[in-house]
Amino acid sequence: MGLRKKIKKFFYTRKFSKKNYLANINNKNILITGANSGIGLALTKKTLALDNKVLATYRENSQNLECIKNKNLTIVKYDQRNIHEFKDLEEKIKETSIDLVFNCAGVFGGSFEDQQIEKLDFKKFQEVLMVNSFSILKIMQIILDDKSSTKNLEILINISSDAGSIKLNNQGNAYIYRASKTALNSITKNMSVDLNDRFKTIVFAIDPGNVQSGMNPGGQIKSEVCANLIIDLISSNVQSLNGKFINLLGEEIPW
């Protein structure tokens, strides 16, 4: 059974209620990267509706975020392509104490044709690695430098892709995107050991599947559905997810 059909069955057999979310996702300070579209925007709206304070980052266009009229929303520009341009985000993080991080920012890196070996643009490759992989490390440096956030950081979720799975790669191509998500997966696994040992932070990666977004407008899964399922995962036995790579239903994906 495909993921889309499994999700439909899941929603049919499971009743969602706001009460189910209160344990891990209520009255929190949440950082969401890539919050101006797709999964990030859907999570921003969902977490605000659950009475959280949200620090939402965007790279270029903040229009979708500015349309949200909520006193608990703070919007900040953060261009992950240049880790030296993070002062605004650093100031905002130090004004609060981050409990949860949803790292949703991501880019594909050009068409499949452009990502063939013969046509690789290494400047583009570097930019995609910065956005998809390395920027979360800069964010964690900022949080670790802020002792109050370090103490309170409960959960870090990286939005990844099964394209980053080494074991599942039987198609090749998409060198830039695959490498960036494989790097993110490695970083996720490493942080799940490091941060959990030091601060009891739960760290894991999610492959959301074929979700509608600015990068994938033809996706079969609505971003709102994706956000609901991610929140549901956090609200259940989140301790068991540390160090794992899963889909939206909590099923493990090989690294």
Number of C-alpha atoms within 10 A of each C-alpha: 5 6 15 15 9 13 17 12 11 13 12 9 9 9 8 12 9 10 10 14 18 13 11 20 22 18 15 20 23 28 23 25 29 26 29 26 23 23 30 27 25 20 26 28 19 16 23 22 14 16 15 18 23 26 23 26 27 24 17 11 11 17 11 12 21 13 8 13 8 14 9 13 19 15 18 20 19 22 20 28 18 12 17 9 13 17 13 11 20 19 12 14 20 16 11 15 21 25 22 23 23 23 24 25 27 22 18 19 24 16 9 13 12 16 21 15 12 8 9 17 15 10 8 15 19 14 19 24 23 22 23 28 25 19 22 25 16 16 21 17 13 20 21 15 13 18 12 15 22 21 17 18 22 20 24 25 20 25 23 31 24 23 22 23 20 13 11 12 12 8 7 9 15 20 18 26 24 23 20 29 25 21 19 25 27 16 18 26 19 14 21 23 16 14 20 17 11 10 13 18 24 24 27 25 28 23 23 22 18 18 22 19 17 13 14 12 12 12 14 12 17 17 22 19 17 23 23 16 21 21 18 21 17 17 16 14 10 16 13 10 19 22 19 22 26 21 21 23 18 17 11 15 17 12 16
